[in-house]
Amino acid sequence: MWEVHSSDKIRIKDIAQRSGVSVGTVDRVLHNRPNVSAKARDKVEAVLKEINYQPNIYASALAYNKKYTFCCLLPDHDRNAYWTQVEEGLRQCILNRNDFHLSLTTEYYNQFDRQSFIRTARSLLEKKPDGMVVVPQETDVTQDFCRTLQGLHIPFVFLDSSVQDIQPLAFFGQDSLKSGHFAGRIFMMQAGKEVNRIMLMKLMSNGRVASRQQENREVGFRQYMTGHYPDCEVAELILQIGEEKEYARQIRTFLEKHPDVRHCITFSSQAHILGEYFQENHLQDFHLFGYDMIERNVECLKRGSIDFLIAQHPWKQGYNSVKSLFNHIVLKKEVQQYHYMPLELLTAENYIYYTTDEK
């Protein structure tokens, strides 16, 4: 159905009479179909302009009755991870638009395995998606895949991090460099100028952290520390992913080697590893800064073994990634390209007011 801005409704029949053409011709002009003479098209468009005619985009999309397949390329994760909240947002956006015959297929890759990303990406391409949500892996393999998508005219959205020289339809995530600067500022406001050494806990596999976001946060953090606290040593505690049974021993060894360390930070969503260690060993004079409001982190926040968390709305990132694809592909609307998540600082006092969903 098509409507003018006022409360009065106007029919295709009315436009046809006013233009002096057939109803079929008006329909073809409205839907930008061929087989309309230039003269007839000019007459119809003149009437549309005169009455300030606006389409009911939702009704048109529903009437089209086309099925759309969206795909998501997501890192593998356990059920309590940050990515679980992203998935919940992805699914909810599809459910909220179930009248439009949308489907979502999500497949998972190993964040530390280039070939896993390549295989999973190829698998999703075989499903002939209308649009994709991509969580980037290493720069070159992500660039290659996204150029393939561009060659096939498949719109894609970057989630969590972006990739140089590639322009997505949209991006949802934090400005990770500024996030690292912000973390450094708040962290050192608590630690104080007299602190000479801090701990940076890093979860790694094959010499890499899990995401580009973590890498960039650390770069921003170190830039801040170099510029404002050049004499403060950043001592790294490296924990290997998959060797969880060794974590307690490695943390204990680090603290014995650095008995002066009382302030700790991590750029992953696993701050609870340290927080739970402090609780179990009754270490109450340590201060811990981390990321993401996942369940185990929140428990540590409530009990006081984590002082601060930076939250980045993973649910909204997932939800709005699909929403951008929907608006662009189904409703034919322009979408904003870059959407930076707010840097929300959570404590035991305010975390309960943090909202995770959107309708």
Stockholm file with secondary structure:
# STOCKHOLM 1.0

chainA/1-359         MWEVHSSDKIRIKDIAQRSGVSVGTVDRVLHNRPNVSAKARDKVEAVLKEINYQPNIYASALAYNKKYTFCCLLPDHDRNAYWTQVEEGLRQCILNRNDFHLSLTTEYYNQFDRQSFIRTARSLLEKKPDGMVVVPQETDVTQDFCRTLQGLHIPFVFLDSSVQDIQPLAFFGQDSLKSGHFAGRIFMMQAGKEVNRIMLMKLMSNGRVASRQQENREVGFRQYMTGHYPDCEVAELILQIGEEKEYARQIRTFLEKHPDVRHCITFSSQAHILGEYFQENHLQDFHLFGYDMIERNVECLKRGSIDFLIAQHPWKQGYNSVKSLFNHIVLKKEVQQYHYMPLELLTAENYIYYTTDEK
#=GR chainA/1-359 SS CEECSSSCBCCHHHHHHHHTSCHHHHHHHHTTCSCCCHHHHHHHHHHHHHTTCEECHHHHHHHHCCCEEEEEEEECCCTTSHHHHHHHHHHHHHHTTGGGCEEEEEEEECTTCHHHHHHHHHHHHTTCCSEEEECCCSHHHHHHHHHHHHHTTCCEEEESCCCTTCCCSEEEECCHHHHHHHHHHHHHHHHCTTCCEEEEEEEEBTTBCSCHHHHHHHHHHHHHHHHHCTTSEEEEEEEETTCGGGHHHHHHHHHHHCTTCCEEEESSSCTHHHHHHHHHTTCCSCEEEEECCCHHHHHHHHHTSCCEEEECCHHHHHHHHHHHHIIIIISCCCCCSEEECCCEEECTTTGGGCCCCCC
#=GC SS_cons         CEECSSSCBCCHHHHHHHHTSCHHHHHHHHTTCSCCCHHHHHHHHHHHHHTTCEECHHHHHHHHCCCEEEEEEEECCCTTSHHHHHHHHHHHHHHTTGGGCEEEEEEEECTTCHHHHHHHHHHHHTTCCSEEEECCCSHHHHHHHHHHHHHTTCCEEEESCCCTTCCCSEEEECCHHHHHHHHHHHHHHHHCTTCCEEEEEEEEBTTBCSCHHHHHHHHHHHHHHHHHCTTSEEEEEEEETTCGGGHHHHHHHHHHHCTTCCEEEESSSCTHHHHHHHHHTTCCSCEEEEECCCHHHHHHHHHTSCCEEEECCHHHHHHHHHHHHIIIIISCCCCCSEEECCCEEECTTTGGGCCCCCC
//
